[in-house]
């Protein structure tokens, strides 16, 4: 069972336990039912493999937007030279930094960002969006309508290098109830205007 992200209190409890041992040991030993239900979500590496089959070379610099637990970021870090993981929730930022430190993953930079524009336009060869496009509980930057999605995608295109790519996916089976595929496709087309140097994978 893959589950989903745990509530804030459960996540903070997991972070405290992880500080005293390895995060995987803390996750497997957790007695909190909400953390137990999220074990698969924290470790489902298959979600990241989708984003590593594109045209980018291994020396690419990659931006992962809405990185959450860091499991997808971990897969990206194994496939590309450098990864910048952006997350809005402070507790997930703390967890990722602890996770990567304990796992000796040194090519990931974790940033906590709001809806403010990100720096360094044209910096990344690949931008990865996974679940963030659909919105997540407790975030300060939810993309639950076409206007917000368009703003996010325009910012992602701004950060791409010439001929860069955007890789989008969502594991939320309820996502289709909010938007149709045609709606998302139109949002992408609208966002590409003025950014024809890039492509959406």
C-alpha positions as CSV (number, residue, x, y, z in Angstrom):
1,X,0.0,0.0,0.0
2,X,1.5,3.3,-1.1
3,X,-0.6,5.7,0.9
4,X,0.0,9.4,0.9
5,X,1.8,12.1,2.9
6,X,1.3,11.9,6.7
7,X,-0.3,14.8,8.6
8,X,2.0,17.5,9.9
9,X,2.2,16.2,13.5
10,X,3.0,12.7,12.3
11,X,5.7,14.0,10.0
12,X,7.3,16.0,12.8
13,X,7.3,12.9,15.0
14,X,9.0,10.9,12.3
15,X,11.7,13.7,11.9
16,X,12.4,13.5,15.7
17,X,12.7,9.8,15.6
18,X,14.9,9.9,12.5
19,X,17.3,12.4,14.2
20,X,18.1,9.7,16.7
21,X,18.5,6.9,14.2
22,X,18.4,6.3,10.4
23,X,15.2,7.6,8.8
24,X,14.4,4.3,7.3
25,X,14.7,2.5,10.7
26,X,12.5,5.2,12.2
27,X,9.9,4.9,9.5
28,X,9.8,1.1,9.8
29,X,9.6,1.2,13.6
30,X,7.0,4.0,13.8
31,X,3.9,3.1,15.8
32,X,1.9,6.0,14.5
33,X,-0.8,4.6,12.2
34,X,-0.6,7.6,9.9
35,X,3.1,7.2,9.5
36,X,2.7,3.4,9.0
37,X,0.1,4.1,6.2
38,X,2.6,6.4,4.5
39,X,5.6,4.0,4.4
40,X,5.1,3.1,0.8
41,X,4.7,6.7,-0.2
42,X,8.1,7.6,1.4
43,X,9.9,4.8,-0.4
44,X,8.1,4.4,-3.8
45,X,11.1,4.9,-6.1
46,X,9.1,3.8,-9.1
47,X,7.5,7.3,-9.2
48,X,10.9,8.8,-10.0
49,X,11.9,6.4,-12.8
50,X,9.4,8.0,-15.2
51,X,11.4,11.2,-15.1
52,X,14.7,9.6,-16.0
53,X,13.9,8.2,-19.4
54,X,13.8,11.6,-21.3
55,X,16.5,13.1,-23.6
56,X,18.6,14.7,-20.9
57,X,22.2,13.6,-20.4
58,X,23.6,12.5,-17.1
59,X,25.5,15.8,-16.6
60,X,22.2,17.7,-16.5
61,X,21.2,20.1,-13.8
62,X,17.6,19.3,-12.7
63,X,15.0,21.2,-10.8
64,X,12.4,19.1,-8.9
65,X,9.4,21.2,-7.9
66,X,7.3,20.0,-5.0
67,X,9.8,17.4,-3.8
68,X,7.9,16.4,-0.6
69,X,9.6,13.3,1.0
70,X,12.5,13.4,-1.5
71,X,12.0,9.9,-2.9
72,X,11.7,11.1,-6.5
73,X,14.6,13.5,-5.8
74,X,16.7,10.6,-4.7
75,X,16.1,8.8,-8.0
76,X,16.9,12.0,-10.0
77,X,20.1,12.4,-8.0
78,X,21.2,8.9,-9.0
79,X,20.6,9.8,-12.7
80,X,21.8,13.4,-13.1
81,X,24.8,15.4,-11.9
82,X,22.9,17.9,-9.8
83,X,19.4,18.3,-8.5
84,X,17.7,21.3,-6.8
85,X,14.7,20.2,-4.8
86,X,12.1,22.9,-4.2
87,X,9.5,22.4,-1.4
88,X,7.1,24.8,0.3
89,X,6.4,22.9,3.5
90,X,9.2,23.5,6.1
91,X,8.7,20.0,7.7
92,X,9.3,18.3,4.4
93,X,12.4,20.4,3.8
94,X,13.8,19.3,7.2
95,X,13.0,15.7,6.4
96,X,14.7,15.8,3.0
97,X,17.8,17.4,4.4
98,X,18.0,14.8,7.1
99,X,17.3,12.0,4.6
100,X,20.0,13.0,2.1
101,X,22.5,13.6,4.8
102,X,22.0,10.2,6.4
103,X,22.1,8.5,2.9
104,X,25.2,10.5,1.9
105,X,23.6,12.0,-1.1
106,X,25.7,15.1,-1.8
107,X,24.5,16.3,-5.2
108,X,21.1,17.6,-4.0
109,X,20.3,21.1,-2.8
110,X,17.0,21.5,-0.9
111,X,15.3,24.8,-1.0
112,X,12.2,26.0,0.8
113,X,10.3,28.4,-1.5
114,X,7.0,30.2,-1.6
115,X,5.1,31.2,-4.7
116,X,7.8,33.9,-5.3
117,X,9.7,33.5,-8.6
118,X,12.7,31.3,-8.4
119,X,16.1,32.7,-9.4
120,X,18.5,32.0,-12.2
121,X,16.4,31.9,-15.4
122,X,17.7,29.4,-18.0
123,X,19.6,27.4,-15.4
124,X,18.0,23.9,-15.7
125,X,18.1,21.3,-18.5
126,X,15.1,19.4,-16.9
127,X,12.3,20.5,-14.6
128,X,10.3,17.8,-12.9
129,X,6.8,18.2,-11.7
130,X,5.2,15.3,-9.9
131,X,2.0,15.7,-7.8
132,X,2.7,19.4,-7.3
133,X,0.6,20.3,-10.3
134,X,-2.4,18.8,-8.7
135,X,-2.0,20.3,-5.2
136,X,-1.1,18.8,-1.9
137,X,-2.6,19.2,1.6
138,X,-1.2,22.0,3.7
139,X,0.9,23.7,1.1
140,X,1.0,27.4,0.7
141,X,1.1,27.1,-3.1
142,X,-1.7,24.9,-4.5
143,X,-2.2,24.4,-8.2
144,X,-5.9,23.4,-8.2
145,X,-7.0,25.5,-11.1
146,X,-5.8,26.4,-14.5
147,X,-4.7,29.9,-13.5
148,X,-2.4,28.7,-10.8
149,X,-1.2,25.8,-13.0
150,X,-0.4,28.3,-15.8
151,X,1.6,30.5,-13.4
152,X,3.6,27.5,-12.2
153,X,4.3,26.2,-15.7
154,X,5.4,29.7,-17.0
155,X,7.8,29.9,-14.1
156,X,9.2,26.4,-14.9
157,X,9.7,27.4,-18.6
158,X,11.5,30.6,-17.4
159,X,14.0,28.4,-15.5
160,X,14.8,26.1,-18.4
161,X,17.9,26.3,-20.5
162,X,17.5,26.5,-24.3
163,X,16.0,23.1,-25.5
164,X,15.3,22.1,-21.9
165,X,12.4,19.8,-21.0
166,X,9.6,19.7,-18.5
167,X,8.5,16.3,-17.2
168,X,5.1,16.2,-15.5
169,X,3.3,13.3,-13.8
170,X,0.7,12.8,-11.0
171,X,0.1,9.8,-8.9
172,X,-3.2,11.1,-7.6
173,X,-5.9,9.0,-9.0
174,X,-8.5,11.7,-8.1
175,X,-6.7,14.3,-10.1
176,X,-8.8,13.6,-13.2
177,X,-11.9,14.6,-11.2
178,X,-10.6,18.2,-11.0
179,X,-9.2,18.6,-14.5
180,X,-9.6,16.8,-17.9
181,X,-6.6,15.9,-20.0
182,X,-7.7,18.5,-22.5
183,X,-7.7,21.2,-19.8
184,X,-4.2,20.3,-18.7
185,X,-2.9,20.2,-22.3
186,X,-4.4,23.6,-23.0
187,X,-2.7,25.0,-19.8
188,X,0.6,23.7,-21.1
189,X,0.0,25.2,-24.6
190,X,-0.9,28.6,-23.1
191,X,2.2,28.5,-20.8
192,X,4.6,27.7,-23.7
193,X,3.7,30.9,-25.5
194,X,6.9,33.0,-25.5
195,X,9.0,29.9,-24.5
196,X,9.3,28.0,-27.7
197,X,12.9,27.2,-26.9
198,X,11.7,24.4,-24.6
199,X,9.6,21.3,-24.8
200,X,7.2,19.5,-22.4
201,X,7.9,15.8,-22.2
